[in-house]
Amino acid sequence: MARDHELHSPVDIGSGPHRGPALAWAGVTIAVATIALLCANAGALSGWIDEQDPTPLQLRASELAQGWTDTMDRIGVSTPRRTLHMWWKKAQAARFGDEAPDTSGG
């Protein structure tokens, strides 16, 4: 039990009368972040599911994730991520002067 003069953790919700609003705020923040990532980063979800071992459940999840990704692409939600990814890949592939690309495979 912490005394009044002791420092508390900034993430300690505690057990006092402010616990309810603190938990509600944390829950809403997590929910909003989850929804935003599911919409704006749908391709990452689809990629992650496709990397899992193939099972009937994984195949169904892959179909659902691909449908979700297609929907987000169609309505334009994933456009900013796709644009940034394209810029990143161009910068990653940039060569300067007579620098040769690494063809050693490692």
N, C-alpha and C positions, 0 to 999 in steps of 0.2 A: 504494500500500500504506500503510495507516494505522499509525502508531506507537502504542505502548501509552498514551502520554500524550495522544493526540488524542481528541477526542470522536467517537463513532460515532453514526450515525443510529439513532433508536429503531426504525425499520422495516428496518434492515439485517440480513438473516438471516445473512450472513457465510458462511464456508466451514469453520468449525471443527467439532468433534465434536457440537455442539448443533444443527447445521443440520437434521438429520432430524426431530427433535421439533418444531422451529420450523415447518418446512414442513408437517408433519402437522397441527399445530394450526391453521395458516392455512387449509389445505385443508378441514378439518372445519368451521371457522367459516364459510367461504364456502358450503359445502354446506348447512349448517343454515339460514343466512340465506336462501339461494335457495329451499329447500323451504318455509320459513315464508312467504316472500313469494308464492310460487306458490299456496299454499293460502289465505292470509288476504287476498290482494289480487288474486284471480283476475279480477275485473271490469276491473282496469286492463290486464291482459294482453290480455283480449278486446277492449277498446277500442283498444289500440295496434294490434293485428293488423287490426282493421276500418278503421283509418285508412290502411293501406297500399294501394298501387295494386292493383286487382283483377287477379289472375292465377289460373290453376288451383291453384297452390300456396297462394296467399293464401286462396282460397276454402276449401280443405281445412283450412288452419290455423285459419280463422275458425270452421268447424264444430267442430273439436276444442276450441278455446278456449271456445266457447259451451257445449259439453258439460261441460267442466271447471268452468266458472263455475256451471252449473246444479247439478252435483254438490256443489260447495262450499256453495252456497246451501241445498241440500236437507239437508245434514248440519249446517248451522249455523255453519260455520267463518267465513263472511264476515259474520255478524251484527254483530260489533263495528264493523267498518269501515263497514257500511251505516248503522248507528246514528250514528256520528260524522259521516258524510257528511250525513245528514239534519239533524243539529243545525247543522252548518256552513251548509248551504243556508238553513235558517230564520234563522240569524243574519245571513247575507248579504242576505237579502230584507227584513230588519227596516227599518221606516221610523219616524222619530221626529217627532212633532208634525205640522206641515203640510208636511213634506218630500215632494216629488213624485218619483215614480220617473223615471229617465232614459228618455225615449222617443225620444231623438234617434238611437239606433242606433249610437252611437259612444262 
